[in-house]
Amino acid sequence: MVTNRIDDWLSVMWQSLTSTGGLLLELVGVGPDVDPHTKVTFRAIGDAVMPETPGLAGELGPEHVSGGLAVDLDAFTVTYVDDGFQLGLPHLGPQGNIPIADPIAHLLDSAALTLVERGDNERDPDVDRALSLLGPDDPSPRAVEDVVGPFAKLSRRDRLRAIAIVDEFDVEFTPTDDDLFELDAGLVGQLVIGFMEMIYYSEWQGYDEFTQPPSRRSHPNDRSAVQSWRQTGFPGFADGYAALRGYVGTTDSPLGGGDTWATVDEAADVRIVRESGGFRENDYETSDYREPFPVESG
Amino acid sequence: MVEDSYDAIVVGAGGDGPVAAWKLAEAGLSVLVLEAGPFYGNEQWPRPNEDPGGEASSSAEDLSGDLLDEQFTTREFEMITKLVFGPADHERGFWFRKFPGDGAILQCAGVGGTTLHYTGCHPRAYPAAIDEQGHWPIEYADLIPYYQEVEEMCDVAPAPVTAKEELFFRGAADAGWELIEDLNVTEPGYRPQPNAITQPDERLHVDAGYDGDFTYPDVEGDTLALGNIAGNPHPRGAPYEEKAKKASNVSFVPPALRTGNVTIRPNAFVTDVVTVTPRGDTPTVAGVQFRDTWSGSVQQVDSEVVVLAAGAIETPRLWLNADLPANEWVGRGLTIHFGDNVMGLWDPDDLDEAIGSDVIDQHEGQDIAARFDYPGVGMLQTVGTAPGIGAILGFGASASGFAFQNDTPGEPWDTIGRLAGTELKRLLSDYRRMLQILVVSDDRPHQRNGVTVAPGVADEHGPIPIVNYEPSEGDRQRRDELARIAADILREAGASHVHRSDSPPTALHVHSTMRMGKVVDEACEAYDVDRLFVADHSVLANGVGGANPTNTGQALAARTGERIVERHF
């Protein structure tokens, strides 16, 4: 917790927000689809969270090299977080959803500045690092060089350190006067780490187009269609498996009986047996209950 | 269609609301159930996320296993996005709520509520949590007949053993713990989960050489295909009520509808509880107002009794937004089973020695089928997940920062913290050889923890819930003890690497924000509003010891349904 820094941070945050022309317009749904600064920042997030890893080729195999950027994880994450939360207030954006990718990108810049200010970065920021992450369909490096923020200039590991700093901020901010929009800083780490990891390792990449209505989505459910499935060995979704080993039981247990498939605990006679029984509706006694750990009142 | 008045209105068709509705309807009362989310597997709503569809459903004939098969695709990312608490319209995001730090609340919207997501785990409370911890005004024995009734309705039985459960049982036994065979647990030990999932066909035994389809009617019961967190429609092809997982939409909704006395109205978010004060003192409930989540239209319905069953976040939110009488415990005392994740990874040879296979293949079997009970401390349970859910649960969040920032000398785990980048890719390349244990602690109710609302932070249904949760020192010690036991079990089972998440507070189980004895009386009727009852996990007086709460919530809702009839009809 860095409570003594919150005021400073909020000030930086607010300057960052207000100096970004068009942010408030974007909040009400006016402006480009994806801000170039946001695009570059999310490519930097994707590269840090799910990087390309040539070093794993020899250790694990060539299928483990590709990372999130190879499958446009960054672009989908922008769409997902912008469409992901809503207050049902149409003037805040399409369908009342709150576009939060831009504020997240700016928040990470503030965290990056804090990291560097503390001297906790292990490598110097470098704009070329960010520009090298641009894909073939992105604007040219020259076109976006001026909008690369402090976060995207950090090394991969320093970017993760900056995200960890965001977790320390137990604060909220309200960029609109009437408090309609709040962003808990803790949500940022959840979205750019937790959700990005979930999306990457899920079936997401296999869809023709995930933003289609559910009844029109198609998915091949084939390992070859999902990069992360090739990396985890997940076989896709199945209707079932003949994987039953039996039920736990003992000689006298009501839990299960029949032929023994395996012995779990020889001394206690615990086995995996072929047939299921049921739990015992036992008498119980709690008068000798003692709390193992302290119990606070209130 | 929705009439102007009913004997009873139940707000929320989650895990518990349908139980209360069933009890009330069995007694001959007319019941309207209002649900904020969609109704999956119902012919009135063939495309529940794309079109408003019908208005309401009053017949079990509307239920369709084929539609459930179509809508519950089992694809994890799609289903998480579909089921998590938000409006039916797929173009709109989740309903926003505030939770401290980088934790989260798991709530679902839709008929079935969060039981659409749950893993079928249906243990009872620990008796000592009810009788000895000092929170409950009723005794554990009062709940037993209702537990028995619910367990019968939900096919609760010992969960089947596949590779991951055998591995866990071996570790627990080698760590010196004993097998528990009881329903009413008073001592620590391990046992199969009492799961509300119809047991699998015996032909699915690994020795039976089964090579047929895993669809109904070739097989009946569970098909060991995981997927309960993503909805579980298995066995595919089965009629609605023959689906193996007995979420409340499958277990209690059909019998409730068959009474002929129940109407379920989905896409209806209740925004106000209407009261009258004829004698000028205690208000009496007169009905509710709800908003259609597709059209935005608002409707009022009158009733003799209102039963709040919107869950431990939304029920206090509704109370506070409805401007009902102040009570210092409304929304307070939140328990979430302050949890954690401990992950084991194995070398192939060690696995082969333990379970006769060099992979665990956590995607086979039921999601959560083995458990460790420790009354006074909490529980552990094995968790099998598809890789996406596994990544976010096991590695995506931590209160300790990233693993590369932490040293672990002298600790029972090799790494602790959030994982990303190369380390995550390396670890998840061993997905088929990992086993996750979910730590679920017996956190205690504290008045500082709970749900509030603040004017100005509002959505279309009024001020949003603002959740506060800070565990006590005792809560942390219970969780740490369980994490250590989990690591020990994994080591004894032969794990070569153990990772602890140190998860931030995350609310998978949410309870005790409208506690019996504080906000509601022993029949779960509000002290401050006549004829207003609560029948969801919010009335649990504590976290039931750390055991999964669904069985207790449903048992209590069944009891409350009977008490309502006795008192007022």
Interface residues (C-beta under 8 A of the other chain):
Chain A: A48 V49 M50 P51 T53 G55 L56 E59 L60 H64 G67 D83 G84 F85 Q86 L87 G88 L89 P94 Q95 G96 N97 I98 R156 R157 L160 R161 A164 D167 D170 E172 D178 D179 L180 E182 D184 G186 L187 V188 G189 Q190 I193 G194 F195 E197 M198 I199 Y200 Y201 S202 E203 W204 F210 P213 P214 S215 R217 H219 N221 S228 W229 Q231 T232 G233 F234 P235 F237 A238 D239 G240 Y241 A242 A243 L244 R245 G246 Y247 V248 T250 S253 P254 L255 G256 W261 A262 V264 D265 A268 V270 I272 R274 S276 G277 G278 F279 R280 E281 N282 D283 Y284 E285 T286 S287 Y289 R290 E291 P292 F293 P294 V295 E296 G298
Chain B: R47 N49 E50 E70 Q71 T73 T74 R75 E76 F77 E78 I80 K82 G86 P87 D89 H90 E91 R92 G93 F94 W95 F96 K98 F99 P100 G101 D102 G103 A104 P127 A128 D131 E132 Q133 Y140 Q148 A157 P158 P160 V161 T162 A163 E165 E166 F169 R170 A173 D174 E178 L179 E181 D182 L183 N184 T186 R191 P192 P194 Q199 P200 E202 R203 L204 H205 V206 D207 A208 Y210 D213 F214 T215 V219 T223 L224 A225 G227 H234 P235 R236 G356 D361 H363 E364 G365 P375 G376 V377 A386 P387 G388 I389 G390 A391 I392 F395 G396 A397 G401 F402 F404 Q405 R418 A420 G421 T422 L424 K425 R426 L428 S429 Y431 R432 R444 H446 Q447 R448 G456 V457 A458 D459 E460 H461 I464 S472 E473 G474 Q477 R478 E481 P504
